Amino acid sequence: MNNDKIYDVLGYLFIAGVFVALVLSITQYNTLPEVRVSNETQECVEVINHDERFDYTCEMLPSKYHHVWVQ
């Protein structure tokens, strides 16, 4: 193989790696739980788990979540 073909293959592998990382990031973002916090009391009122593997509550919040203000 000459150098041009090696650079072409490396370029395609890099683009494929970026695409896979993007898909994984979007998938992880969409499965984050939603923590609803009262605008008045500033306290958690509900946790909506979008991934059935987890059962987070207001007493046991995850390290990462979507913060949603509610009335």
PDB file of N, CA, C, O and CB in Angstrom:
ATOM      1  N   MET A   1       0.847  -1.186   0.000  1.00  0.00           N
ATOM      2  CA  MET A   1       0.000   0.000   0.000  1.00  0.00           C
ATOM      3  C   MET A   1       0.882   1.234   0.000  1.00  0.00           C
ATOM      4  O   MET A   1       1.893   1.294   0.700  1.00  0.00           O
ATOM      5  CB  MET A   1      -0.958   0.006   1.219  1.00  0.00           C
ATOM      6  N   ASN A   2       0.487   2.211  -0.789  1.00  0.00           N
ATOM      7  CA  ASN A   2       1.274   3.442  -0.769  1.00  0.00           C
ATOM      8  C   ASN A   2       0.704   4.407   0.280  1.00  0.00           C
ATOM      9  O   ASN A   2      -0.355   4.154   0.853  1.00  0.00           O
ATOM     10  CB  ASN A   2       1.287   4.107  -2.176  1.00  0.00           C
ATOM     11  N   ASN A   3       1.400   5.487   0.520  1.00  0.00           N
ATOM     12  CA  ASN A   3       1.021   6.422   1.588  1.00  0.00           C
ATOM     13  C   ASN A   3      -0.340   7.062   1.364  1.00  0.00           C
ATOM     14  O   ASN A   3      -1.063   7.315   2.328  1.00  0.00           O
ATOM     15  CB  ASN A   3       2.063   7.504   1.714  1.00  0.00           C
ATOM     16  N   ASP A   4      -0.713   7.334   0.094  1.00  0.00           N
ATOM     17  CA  ASP A   4      -2.008   7.966  -0.174  1.00  0.00           C
ATOM     18  C   ASP A   4      -3.163   7.083   0.275  1.00  0.00           C
ATOM     19  O   ASP A   4      -4.141   7.578   0.836  1.00  0.00           O
ATOM     20  CB  ASP A   4      -2.148   8.282  -1.662  1.00  0.00           C
ATOM     21  N   LYS A   5      -3.057   5.787   0.035  1.00  0.00           N
ATOM     22  CA  LYS A   5      -4.124   4.864   0.440  1.00  0.00           C
ATOM     23  C   LYS A   5      -4.192   4.746   1.959  1.00  0.00           C
ATOM     24  O   LYS A   5      -5.281   4.642   2.523  1.00  0.00           O
ATOM     25  CB  LYS A   5      -3.903   3.475  -0.187  1.00  0.00           C
ATOM     26  N   ILE A   6      -3.055   4.762   2.615  1.00  0.00           N
ATOM     27  CA  ILE A   6      -3.040   4.702   4.081  1.00  0.00           C
ATOM     28  C   ILE A   6      -3.718   5.933   4.664  1.00  0.00           C
ATOM     29  O   ILE A   6      -4.491   5.824   5.616  1.00  0.00           O
ATOM     30  CB  ILE A   6      -1.593   4.587   4.612  1.00  0.00           C
ATOM     31  N   TYR A   7      -3.433   7.106   4.097  1.00  0.00           N
ATOM     32  CA  TYR A   7      -4.057   8.338   4.591  1.00  0.00           C
ATOM     33  C   TYR A   7      -5.559   8.345   4.325  1.00  0.00           C
ATOM     34  O   TYR A   7      -6.331   8.862   5.133  1.00  0.00           O
ATOM     35  CB  TYR A   7      -3.406   9.563   3.941  1.00  0.00           C
ATOM     36  N   ASP A   8      -5.976   7.774   3.194  1.00  0.00           N
ATOM     37  CA  ASP A   8      -7.406   7.670   2.912  1.00  0.00           C
ATOM     38  C   ASP A   8      -8.099   6.789   3.948  1.00  0.00           C
ATOM     39  O   ASP A   8      -9.154   7.150   4.470  1.00  0.00           O
ATOM     40  CB  ASP A   8      -7.636   7.110   1.498  1.00  0.00           C
ATOM     41  N   VAL A   9      -7.508   5.640   4.243  1.00  0.00           N
ATOM     42  CA  VAL A   9      -8.091   4.718   5.230  1.00  0.00           C
ATOM     43  C   VAL A   9      -8.142   5.375   6.603  1.00  0.00           C
ATOM     44  O   VAL A   9      -9.151   5.268   7.299  1.00  0.00           O
ATOM     45  CB  VAL A   9      -7.279   3.400   5.298  1.00  0.00           C
ATOM     46  N   LEU A  10      -7.079   6.048   7.000  1.00  0.00           N
ATOM     47  CA  LEU A  10      -7.069   6.735   8.298  1.00  0.00           C
ATOM     48  C   LEU A  10      -8.129   7.824   8.351  1.00  0.00           C
ATOM     49  O   LEU A  10      -8.769   8.020   9.384  1.00  0.00           O
ATOM     50  CB  LEU A  10      -5.688   7.339   8.575  1.00  0.00           C
ATOM     51  N   GLY A  11      -8.316   8.522   7.260  1.00  0.00           N
ATOM     52  CA  GLY A  11      -9.354   9.554   7.206  1.00  0.00           C
ATOM     53  C   GLY A  11     -10.737   8.966   7.396  1.00  0.00           C
ATOM     54  O   GLY A  11     -11.551   9.501   8.148  1.00  0.00           O
ATOM     55  N   TYR A  12     -11.004   7.844   6.700  1.00  0.00           N
ATOM     56  CA  TYR A  12     -12.306   7.188   6.846  1.00  0.00           C
ATOM     57  C   TYR A  12     -12.514   6.654   8.256  1.00  0.00           C
ATOM     58  O   TYR A  12     -13.616   6.742   8.797  1.00  0.00           O
ATOM     59  CB  TYR A  12     -12.438   6.051   5.841  1.00  0.00           C
ATOM     60  N   LEU A  13     -11.469   6.106   8.851  1.00  0.00           N
ATOM     61  CA  LEU A  13     -11.583   5.616  10.227  1.00  0.00           C
ATOM     62  C   LEU A  13     -11.847   6.759  11.201  1.00  0.00           C
ATOM     63  O   LEU A  13     -12.621   6.605  12.145  1.00  0.00           O
ATOM     64  CB  LEU A  13     -10.309   4.867  10.633  1.00  0.00           C
ATOM     65  N   PHE A  14     -11.212   7.894  10.975  1.00  0.00           N
ATOM     66  CA  PHE A  14     -11.434   9.046  11.845  1.00  0.00           C
ATOM     67  C   PHE A  14     -12.880   9.532  11.737  1.00  0.00           C
ATOM     68  O   PHE A  14     -13.522   9.808  12.750  1.00  0.00           O
ATOM     69  CB  PHE A  14     -10.459  10.184  11.491  1.00  0.00           C
ATOM     70  N   ILE A  15     -13.386   9.634  10.514  1.00  0.00           N
ATOM     71  CA  ILE A  15     -14.777  10.081  10.309  1.00  0.00           C
ATOM     72  C   ILE A  15     -15.746   9.082  10.941  1.00  0.00           C
ATOM     73  O   ILE A  15     -16.725   9.492  11.565  1.00  0.00           O
ATOM     74  CB  ILE A  15     -15.089  10.246   8.788  1.00  0.00           C
ATOM     75  N   ALA A  16     -15.496   7.795  10.793  1.00  0.00           N
ATOM     76  CA  ALA A  16     -16.358   6.772  11.398  1.00  0.00           C
ATOM     77  C   ALA A  16     -16.319   6.874  12.922  1.00  0.00           C
ATOM     78  O   ALA A  16     -17.352   6.741  13.578  1.00  0.00           O
ATOM     79  CB  ALA A  16     -15.925   5.357  10.947  1.00  0.00           C
ATOM     80  N   GLY A  17     -15.133   7.110  13.487  1.00  0.00           N
ATOM     81  CA  GLY A  17     -15.014   7.254  14.936  1.00  0.00           C
ATOM     82  C   GLY A  17     -15.776   8.460  15.458  1.00  0.00           C
ATOM     83  O   GLY A  17     -16.427   8.384  16.500  1.00  0.00           O
ATOM     84  N   VAL A  18     -15.698   9.574  14.738  1.00  0.00           N
ATOM     85  CA  VAL A  18     -16.442  10.775  15.143  1.00  0.00           C
ATOM     86  C   VAL A  18     -17.938  10.508  15.069  1.00  0.00           C
ATOM     87  O   VAL A  18     -18.680  10.929  15.957  1.00  0.00           O
ATOM     88  CB  VAL A  18     -16.066  11.987  14.249  1.00  0.00           C
ATOM     89  N   PHE A  19     -18.395   9.820  14.035  1.00  0.00           N
ATOM     90  CA  PHE A  19     -19.815   9.509  13.892  1.00  0.00           C
ATOM     91  C   PHE A  19     -20.301   8.607  15.033  1.00  0.00           C
ATOM     92  O   PHE A  19     -21.369   8.845  15.596  1.00  0.00           O
ATOM     93  CB  PHE A  19     -20.077   8.835  12.535  1.00  0.00           C
ATOM     94  N   VAL A  20     -19.531   7.584  15.372  1.00  0.00           N
ATOM     95  CA  VAL A  20     -19.900   6.673  16.467  1.00  0.00           C
ATOM     96  C   VAL A  20     -19.948   7.434  17.787  1.00  0.00           C
ATOM     97  O   VAL A  20     -20.866   7.225  18.581  1.00  0.00           O
ATOM     98  CB  VAL A  20     -18.897   5.492  16.566  1.00  0.00           C
ATOM     99  N   ALA A  21     -18.977   8.314  18.037  1.00  0.00           N
ATOM    100  CA  ALA A  21     -18.970   9.102  19.271  1.00  0.00           C
ATOM    101  C   ALA A  21     -20.192  10.014  19.333  1.00  0.00           C
ATOM    102  O   ALA A  21     -20.774  10.188  20.404  1.00  0.00           O
ATOM    103  CB  ALA A  21     -17.678   9.936  19.374  1.00  0.00           C
ATOM    104  N   LEU A  22     -20.585  10.591  18.216  1.00  0.00           N
ATOM    105  CA  LEU A  22     -21.762  11.462  18.177  1.00  0.00           C
ATOM    106  C   LEU A  22     -23.031  10.680  18.489  1.00  0.00           C
ATOM    107  O   LEU A  22     -23.870  11.139  19.264  1.00  0.00           O
ATOM    108  CB  LEU A  22     -21.884  12.137  16.807  1.00  0.00           C
ATOM    109  N   VAL A  23     -23.175   9.509  17.892  1.00  0.00           N
ATOM    110  CA  VAL A  23     -24.358   8.676  18.140  1.00  0.00           C
ATOM    111  C   VAL A  23     -24.421   8.254  19.605  1.00  0.00           C
ATOM    112  O   VAL A  23     -25.491   8.304  20.213  1.00  0.00           O
ATOM    113  CB  VAL A  23     -24.345   7.431  17.229  1.00  0.00           C
ATOM    114  N   LEU A  24     -23.302   7.842  20.177  1.00  0.00           N
ATOM    115  CA  LEU A  24     -23.283   7.440  21.585  1.00  0.00           C
ATOM    116  C   LEU A  24     -23.611   8.606  22.507  1.00  0.00           C
ATOM    117  O   LEU A  24     -24.305   8.423  23.508  1.00  0.00           O
ATOM    118  CB  LEU A  24     -21.923   6.861  21.950  1.00  0.00           C
ATOM    119  N   SER A  25     -23.126   9.799  22.189  1.00  0.00           N
ATOM    120  CA  SER A  25     -23.410  10.978  23.007  1.00  0.00           C
ATOM    121  C   SER A  25     -24.896  11.317  22.980  1.00  0.00           C
ATOM    122  O   SER A  25     -25.488  11.618  24.017  1.00  0.00           O
ATOM    123  CB  SER A  25     -22.587  12.177  22.520  1.00  0.00           C
ATOM    124  N   ILE A  26     -25.492  11.268  21.803  1.00  0.00           N
ATOM    125  CA  ILE A  26     -26.922  11.570  21.686  1.00  0.00           C
ATOM    126  C   ILE A  26     -27.745  10.528  22.434  1.00  0.00           C
ATOM    127  O   ILE A  26     -28.717  10.876  23.104  1.00  0.00           O
ATOM    128  CB  ILE A  26     -27.349  11.624  20.202  1.00  0.00           C
ATOM    129  N   THR A  27     -27.372   9.265  22.330  1.00  0.00           N
ATOM    130  CA  THR A  27     -28.094   8.197  23.024  1.00  0.00           C
ATOM    131  C   THR A  27     -28.011   8.385  24.535  1.00  0.00           C
ATOM    132  O   THR A  27     -29.014   8.249  25.234  1.00  0.00           O
ATOM    133  CB  THR A  27     -27.534   6.820  22.629  1.00  0.00           C
ATOM    134  N   GLN A  28     -26.828   8.693  25.036  1.00  0.00           N
ATOM    135  CA  GLN A  28     -26.672   8.891  26.476  1.00  0.00           C
ATOM    136  C   GLN A  28     -27.451  10.119  26.938  1.00  0.00           C
ATOM    137  O   GLN A  28     -28.065  10.086  28.005  1.00  0.00           O
ATOM    138  CB  GLN A  28     -25.187   9.035  26.842  1.00  0.00           C
ATOM    139  N   TYR A  29     -27.438  11.192  26.165  1.00  0.00           N
ATOM    140  CA  TYR A  29     -28.156  12.420  26.522  1.00  0.00           C
ATOM    141  C   TYR A  29     -29.654  12.158  26.621  1.00  0.00           C
ATOM    142  O   TYR A  29     -30.313  12.678  27.522  1.00  0.00           O
ATOM    143  CB  TYR A  29     -27.880  13.529  25.490  1.00  0.00           C
ATOM    144  N   ASN A  30     -30.193  11.367  25.715  1.00  0.00           N
ATOM    145  CA  ASN A  30     -31.630  11.104  25.706  1.00  0.00           C
ATOM    146  C   ASN A  30     -32.091  10.178  26.821  1.00  0.00           C
ATOM    147  O   ASN A  30     -33.287  10.117  27.103  1.00  0.00           O
ATOM    148  CB  ASN A  30     -32.022  10.518  24.391  1.00  0.00           C
ATOM    149  N   THR A  31     -31.184   9.459  27.463  1.00  0.00           N
ATOM    150  CA  THR A  31     -31.593   8.551  28.535  1.00  0.00           C
ATOM    151  C   THR A  31     -31.375   9.150  29.923  1.00  0.00           C
ATOM    152  O   THR A  31     -31.637   8.487  30.927  1.00  0.00           O
ATOM    153  CB  THR A  31     -30.835   7.245  28.421  1.00  0.00           C
ATOM    154  N   LEU A  32     -30.898  10.395  29.992  1.00  0.00           N
ATOM    155  CA  LEU A  32     -30.711  11.026  31.300  1.00  0.00           C
ATOM    156  C   LEU A  32     -32.059  11.235  31.980  1.00  0.00           C
ATOM    157  O   LEU A  32     -33.032  11.589  31.313  1.00  0.00           O
ATOM    158  CB  LEU A  32     -29.965  12.373  31.157  1.00  0.00           C
ATOM    159  N   PRO A  33     -32.137  11.025  33.285  1.00  0.00           N
ATOM    160  CA  PRO A  33     -33.399  11.265  33.993  1.00  0.00           C
ATOM    161  C   PRO A  33     -33.738  12.751  34.026  1.00  0.00           C
ATOM    162  O   PRO A  33     -32.867  13.608  33.877  1.00  0.00           O
ATOM    163  CB  PRO A  33     -33.325  10.713  35.422  1.00  0.00           C
ATOM    164  N   GLU A  34     -34.999  13.031  34.222  1.00  0.00           N
ATOM    165  CA  GLU A  34     -35.500  14.407  34.297  1.00  0.00           C
ATOM    166  C   GLU A  34     -35.874  14.690  35.748  1.00  0.00           C
ATOM    167  O   GLU A  34     -36.756  14.039  36.307  1.00  0.00           O
ATOM    168  CB  GLU A  34     -36.733  14.627  33.339  1.00  0.00           C
ATOM    169  N   VAL A  35     -35.202  15.662  36.352  1.00  0.00           N
ATOM    170  CA  VAL A  35     -35.488  16.020  37.739  1.00  0.00           C
ATOM    171  C   VAL A  35     -36.293  17.318  37.722  1.00  0.00           C
ATOM    172  O   VAL A  35     -35.813  18.359  37.274  1.00  0.00           O
ATOM    173  CB  VAL A  35     -34.163  16.176  38.585  1.00  0.00           C
ATOM    174  N   ARG A  36     -37.518  17.233  38.215  1.00  0.00           N
ATOM    175  CA  ARG A  36     -38.393  18.408  38.260  1.00  0.00           C
ATOM    176  C   ARG A  36     -38.260  19.073  39.616  1.00  0.00           C
ATOM    177  O   ARG A  36     -38.440  18.439  40.656  1.00  0.00           O
ATOM    178  CB  ARG A  36     -39.872  18.021  37.982  1.00  0.00           C
ATOM    179  N   VAL A  37     -37.942  20.365  39.590  1.00  0.00           N
ATOM    180  CA  VAL A  37     -37.683  21.139  40.798  1.00  0.00           C
ATOM    181  C   VAL A  37     -38.695  22.275  40.870  1.00  0.00           C
ATOM    182  O   VAL A  37     -38.938  22.968  39.882  1.00  0.00           O
ATOM    183  CB  VAL A  37     -36.222  21.686  40.818  1.00  0.00           C
ATOM    184  N   SER A  38     -39.280  22.458  42.051  1.00  0.00           N
ATOM    185  CA  SER A  38     -40.255  23.518  42.252  1.00  0.00           C
ATOM    186  C   SER A  38     -39.576  24.878  42.150  1.00  0.00           C
ATOM    187  O   SER A  38     -38.546  25.121  42.780  1.00  0.00           O
ATOM    188  CB  SER A  38     -40.954  23.362  43.613  1.00  0.00           C
ATOM    189  N   ASN A  39     -40.159  25.749  41.358  1.00  0.00           N
ATOM    190  CA  ASN A  39     -39.638  27.103  41.195  1.00  0.00           C
ATOM    191  C   ASN A  39     -39.794  27.903  42.487  1.00  0.00           C
ATOM    192  O   ASN A  39     -38.998  28.796  42.774  1.00  0.00           O
ATOM    193  CB  ASN A  39     -40.352  27.817  40.037  1.00  0.00           C
ATOM    194  N   GLU A  40     -40.812  27.578  43.249  1.00  0.00           N
ATOM    195  CA  GLU A  40     -41.097  28.322  44.484  1.00  0.00           C
ATOM    196  C   GLU A  40     -40.239  27.848  45.654  1.00  0.00           C
ATOM    197  O   GLU A  40     -39.651  28.662  46.365  1.00  0.00           O
ATOM    198  CB  GLU A  40     -42.572  28.188  44.846  1.00  0.00           C
ATOM    199  N   THR A  41     -40.167  26.529  45.854  1.00  0.00           N
ATOM    200  CA  THR A  41     -39.449  26.003  47.022  1.00  0.00           C
ATOM    201  C   THR A  41     -38.008  25.596  46.727  1.00  0.00           C
ATOM    202  O   THR A  41     -37.229  25.358  47.650  1.00  0.00           O
ATOM    203  CB  THR A  41     -40.189  24.820  47.573  1.00  0.00           C
ATOM    204  N   GLN A  42     -37.648  25.515  45.440  1.00  0.00           N
ATOM    205  CA  GLN A  42     -36.312  25.096  45.013  1.00  0.00           C
ATOM    206  C   GLN A  42     -35.982  23.651  45.418  1.00  0.00           C
ATOM    207  O   GLN A  42     -34.810  23.299  45.547  1.00  0.00           O
ATOM    208  CB  GLN A  42     -35.273  26.036  45.595  1.00  0.00           C
ATOM    209  N   GLU A  43     -37.002  22.822  45.616  1.00  0.00           N
ATOM    210  CA  GLU A  43     -36.801  21.439  46.020  1.00  0.00           C
ATOM    211  C   GLU A  43     -37.301  20.486  44.935  1.00  0.00           C
ATOM    212  O   GLU A  43     -38.195  20.819  44.157  1.00  0.00           O
ATOM    213  CB  GLU A  43     -37.515  21.158  47.352  1.00  0.00           C
ATOM    214  N   CYS A  44     -36.717  19.322  44.905  1.00  0.00           N
ATOM    215  CA  CYS A  44     -37.125  18.292  43.957  1.00  0.00           C
ATOM    216  C   CYS A  44     -38.552  17.853  44.271  1.00  0.00           C
ATOM    217  O   CYS A  44     -38.891  17.602  45.427  1.00  0.00           O
ATOM    218  CB  CYS A  44     -36.155  17.082  44.001  1.00  0.00           C
ATOM    219  N   VAL A  45     -39.383  17.763  43.235  1.00  0.00           N
ATOM    220  CA  VAL A  45     -40.749  17.297  43.434  1.00  0.00           C
ATOM    221  C   VAL A  45     -41.020  15.975  42.728  1.00  0.00           C
ATOM    222  O   VAL A  45     -41.946  15.248  43.090  1.00  0.00           O
ATOM    223  CB  VAL A  45     -41.724  18.341  42.948  1.00  0.00           C
ATOM    224  N   GLU A  46     -40.195  15.661  41.703  1.00  0.00           N
ATOM    225  CA  GLU A  46     -40.430  14.434  40.949  1.00  0.00           C
ATOM    226  C   GLU A  46     -39.189  14.112  40.113  1.00  0.00           C
ATOM    227  O   GLU A  46     -38.483  15.008  39.651  1.00  0.00           O
ATOM    228  CB  GLU A  46     -41.690  14.570  40.043  1.00  0.00           C
ATOM    229  N   VAL A  47     -38.945  12.827  39.932  1.00  0.00           N
ATOM    230  CA  VAL A  47     -37.877  12.374  39.040  1.00  0.00           C
ATOM    231  C   VAL A  47     -38.496  11.439  38.014  1.00  0.00           C
ATOM    232  O   VAL A  47     -39.155  10.463  38.370  1.00  0.00           O
ATOM    233  CB  VAL A  47     -36.721  11.662  39.835  1.00  0.00           C
ATOM    234  N   ILE A  48     -38.282  11.741  36.746  1.00  0.00           N
ATOM    235  CA  ILE A  48     -38.790  10.896  35.670  1.00  0.00           C
ATOM    236  C   ILE A  48     -37.608  10.139  35.079  1.00  0.00           C
ATOM    237  O   ILE A  48     -36.691  10.738  34.516  1.00  0.00           O
ATOM    238  CB  ILE A  48     -39.534  11.741  34.571  1.00  0.00           C
ATOM    239  N   ASN A  49     -37.639   8.821  35.216  1.00  0.00           N
ATOM    240  CA  ASN A  49     -36.567   7.965  34.716  1.00  0.00           C
ATOM    241  C   ASN A  49     -36.893   7.531  33.295  1.00  0.00           C
ATOM    242  O   ASN A  49     -37.896   6.853  33.071  1.00  0.00           O
ATOM    243  CB  ASN A  49     -36.365   6.730  35.635  1.00  0.00           C
ATOM    244  N   HIS A  50     -36.060   7.912  32.332  1.00  0.00           N
ATOM    245  CA  HIS A  50     -36.279   7.528  30.934  1.00  0.00           C
ATOM    246  C   HIS A  50     -35.603   6.209  30.605  1.00  0.00           C
ATOM    247  O   HIS A  50     -35.842   5.643  29.538  1.00  0.00           O
ATOM    248  CB  HIS A  50     -35.768   8.615  29.998  1.00  0.00           C
ATOM    249  N   ASP A  51     -34.770   5.715  31.496  1.00  0.00           N
ATOM    250  CA  ASP A  51     -34.104   4.426  31.313  1.00  0.00           C
ATOM    251  C   ASP A  51     -34.624   3.487  32.392  1.00  0.00           C
ATOM    252  O   ASP A  51     -34.462   3.745  33.585  1.00  0.00           O
ATOM    253  CB  ASP A  51     -32.536   4.566  31.381  1.00  0.00           C
ATOM    254  N   GLU A  52     -35.245   2.403  31.968  1.00  0.00           N
ATOM    255  CA  GLU A  52     -35.893   1.491  32.925  1.00  0.00           C
ATOM    256  C   GLU A  52     -34.918   0.790  33.854  1.00  0.00           C
ATOM    257  O   GLU A  52     -35.331   0.216  34.862  1.00  0.00           O
ATOM    258  CB  GLU A  52     -36.686   0.457  32.185  1.00  0.00           C
ATOM    259  N   ARG A  53     -33.624   0.826  33.532  1.00  0.00           N
ATOM    260  CA  ARG A  53     -32.631   0.158  34.386  1.00  0.00           C
ATOM    261  C   ARG A  53     -32.428   0.890  35.706  1.00  0.00           C
ATOM    262  O   ARG A  53     -31.911   0.307  36.659  1.00  0.00           O
ATOM    263  CB  ARG A  53     -31.297   0.045  33.655  1.00  0.00           C
ATOM    264  N   PHE A  54     -32.823   2.150  35.779  1.00  0.00           N
ATOM    265  CA  PHE A  54     -32.582   2.955  36.976  1.00  0.00           C
ATOM    266  C   PHE A  54     -33.896   3.369  37.610  1.00  0.00           C
ATOM    267  O   PHE A  54     -34.919   3.496  36.937  1.00  0.00           O
ATOM    268  CB  PHE A  54     -31.744   4.195  36.639  1.00  0.00           C
ATOM    269  N   ASP A  55     -33.847   3.576  38.922  1.00  0.00           N
ATOM    270  CA  ASP A  55     -35.030   4.023  39.647  1.00  0.00           C
ATOM    271  C   ASP A  55     -34.615   5.142  40.600  1.00  0.00           C
ATOM    272  O   ASP A  55     -34.600   4.963  41.818  1.00  0.00           O
ATOM    273  CB  ASP A  55     -35.701   2.841  40.422  1.00  0.00           C
ATOM    274  N   TYR A  56     -34.281   6.295  40.027  1.00  0.00           N
ATOM    275  CA  TYR A  56     -33.867   7.436  40.847  1.00  0.00           C
ATOM    276  C   TYR A  56     -35.078   8.112  41.462  1.00  0.00           C
ATOM    277  O   TYR A  56     -36.170   8.109  40.894  1.00  0.00           O
ATOM    278  CB  TYR A  56     -33.063   8.446  40.012  1.00  0.00           C
ATOM    279  N   THR A  57     -34.862   8.689  42.633  1.00  0.00           N
ATOM    280  CA  THR A  57     -35.908   9.428  43.339  1.00  0.00           C
ATOM    281  C   THR A  57     -35.336  10.766  43.773  1.00  0.00           C
ATOM    282  O   THR A  57     -34.156  11.046  43.559  1.00  0.00           O
ATOM    283  CB  THR A  57     -36.447   8.623  44.568  1.00  0.00           C
ATOM    284  N   CYS A  58     -36.181  11.595  44.385  1.00  0.00           N
ATOM    285  CA  CYS A  58     -35.707  12.881  44.900  1.00  0.00           C
ATOM    286  C   CYS A  58     -34.688  12.679  46.023  1.00  0.00           C
ATOM    287  O   CYS A  58     -33.811  13.519  46.227  1.00  0.00           O
ATOM    288  CB  CYS A  58     -36.892  13.725  45.405  1.00  0.00           C
ATOM    289  N   GLU A  59     -34.803  11.573  46.745  1.00  0.00           N
ATOM    290  CA  GLU A  59     -33.862  11.289  47.822  1.00  0.00           C
ATOM    291  C   GLU A  59     -32.544  10.734  47.288  1.00  0.00           C
ATOM    292  O   GLU A  59     -31.503  10.856  47.934  1.00  0.00           O
ATOM    293  CB  GLU A  59     -34.477  10.307  48.809  1.00  0.00           C
ATOM    294  N   MET A  60     -32.595  10.126  46.108  1.00  0.00           N
ATOM    295  CA  MET A  60     -31.402   9.530  45.505  1.00  0.00           C
ATOM    296  C   MET A  60     -31.272  10.042  44.065  1.00  0.00           C
ATOM    297  O   MET A  60     -31.685   9.372  43.119  1.00  0.00           O
ATOM    298  CB  MET A  60     -31.475   7.958  45.540  1.00  0.00           C
ATOM    299  N   LEU A  61     -30.693  11.240  43.914  1.00  0.00           N
ATOM    300  CA  LEU A  61     -30.553  11.847  42.596  1.00  0.00           C
ATOM    301  C   LEU A  61     -29.315  11.303  41.878  1.00  0.00           C
ATOM    302  O   LEU A  61     -28.314  10.979  42.516  1.00  0.00           O
ATOM    303  CB  LEU A  61     -30.471  13.376  42.719  1.00  0.00           C
ATOM    304  N   PRO A  62     -29.390  11.206  40.557  1.00  0.00           N
ATOM    305  CA  PRO A  62     -28.218  10.766  39.803  1.00  0.00           C
ATOM    306  C   PRO A  62     -27.181  11.887  39.723  1.00  0.00           C
ATOM    307  O   PRO A  62     -27.472  13.038  40.049  1.00  0.00           O
ATOM    308  CB  PRO A  62     -28.627  10.311  38.386  1.00  0.00           C
ATOM    309  N   SER A  63     -25.979  11.541  39.292  1.00  0.00           N
ATOM    310  CA  SER A  63     -24.933  12.562  39.183  1.00  0.00           C
ATOM    311  C   SER A  63     -25.186  13.497  37.998  1.00  0.00           C
ATOM    312  O   SER A  63     -24.781  14.659  38.038  1.00  0.00           O
ATOM    313  CB  SER A  63     -23.557  11.898  39.042  1.00  0.00           C
ATOM    314  N   LYS A  64     -25.848  13.010  36.946  1.00  0.00           N
ATOM    315  CA  LYS A  64     -26.180  13.834  35.785  1.00  0.00           C
ATOM    316  C   LYS A  64     -27.665  13.683  35.496  1.00  0.00           C
ATOM    317  O   LYS A  64     -28.208  12.579  35.534  1.00  0.00           O
ATOM    318  CB  LYS A  64     -25.325  13.434  34.540  1.00  0.00           C
ATOM    319  N   TYR A  65     -28.319  14.810  35.204  1.00  0.00           N
ATOM    320  CA  TYR A  65     -29.743  14.779  34.899  1.00  0.00           C
ATOM    321  C   TYR A  65     -30.162  16.082  34.227  1.00  0.00           C
ATOM    322  O   TYR A  65     -29.430  17.071  34.219  1.00  0.00           O
ATOM    323  CB  TYR A  65     -30.569  14.540  36.179  1.00  0.00           C
ATOM    324  N   HIS A  66     -31.383  16.045  33.656  1.00  0.00           N
ATOM    325  CA  HIS A  66     -31.970  17.261  33.087  1.00  0.00           C
ATOM    326  C   HIS A  66     -32.713  17.977  34.217  1.00  0.00           C
ATOM    327  O   HIS A  66     -33.564  17.388  34.884  1.00  0.00           O
ATOM    328  CB  HIS A  66     -32.940  16.931  31.870  1.00  0.00           C
ATOM    329  N   HIS A  67     -32.386  19.240  34.420  1.00  0.00           N
ATOM    330  CA  HIS A  67     -33.009  20.039  35.471  1.00  0.00           C
ATOM    331  C   HIS A  67     -34.189  20.788  34.846  1.00  0.00           C
ATOM    332  O   HIS A  67     -34.004  21.595  33.935  1.00  0.00           O
ATOM    333  CB  HIS A  67     -31.975  21.038  36.128  1.00  0.00           C
ATOM    334  N   VAL A  68     -35.412  20.517  35.343  1.00  0.00           N
ATOM    335  CA  VAL A  68     -36.614  21.133  34.798  1.00  0.00           C
ATOM    336  C   VAL A  68     -37.334  21.878  35.921  1.00  0.00           C
ATOM    337  O   VAL A  68     -37.670  21.291  36.949  1.00  0.00           O
ATOM    338  CB  VAL A  68     -37.547  20.066  34.144  1.00  0.00           C
ATOM    339  N   TRP A  69     -37.566  23.172  35.715  1.00  0.00           N
ATOM    340  CA  TRP A  69     -38.292  23.979  36.705  1.00  0.00           C
ATOM    341  C   TRP A  69     -39.783  23.813  36.500  1.00  0.00           C
ATOM    342  O   TRP A  69     -40.269  23.882  35.371  1.00  0.00           O
ATOM    343  CB  TRP A  69     -37.896  25.474  36.607  1.00  0.00           C
ATOM    344  N   VAL A  70     -40.521  23.593  37.592  1.00  0.00           N
ATOM    345  CA  VAL A  70     -41.979  23.473  37.542  1.00  0.00           C
ATOM    346  C   VAL A  70     -42.590  24.370  38.598  1.00  0.00           C
ATOM    347  O   VAL A  70     -41.918  24.838  39.517  1.00  0.00           O
ATOM    348  CB  VAL A  70     -42.428  22.005  37.746  1.00  0.00           C
ATOM    349  N   GLN A  71     -43.874  24.595  38.442  1.00  0.00           N
ATOM    350  CA  GLN A  71     -44.580  25.423  39.447  1.00  0.00           C
ATOM    351  C   GLN A  71     -45.088  24.581  40.585  1.00  0.00           C
ATOM    352  O   GLN A  71     -45.702  25.105  41.514  1.00  0.00           O
ATOM    353  CB  GLN A  71     -45.749  26.178  38.811  1.00  0.00           C
TER     354      GLN A  71
END
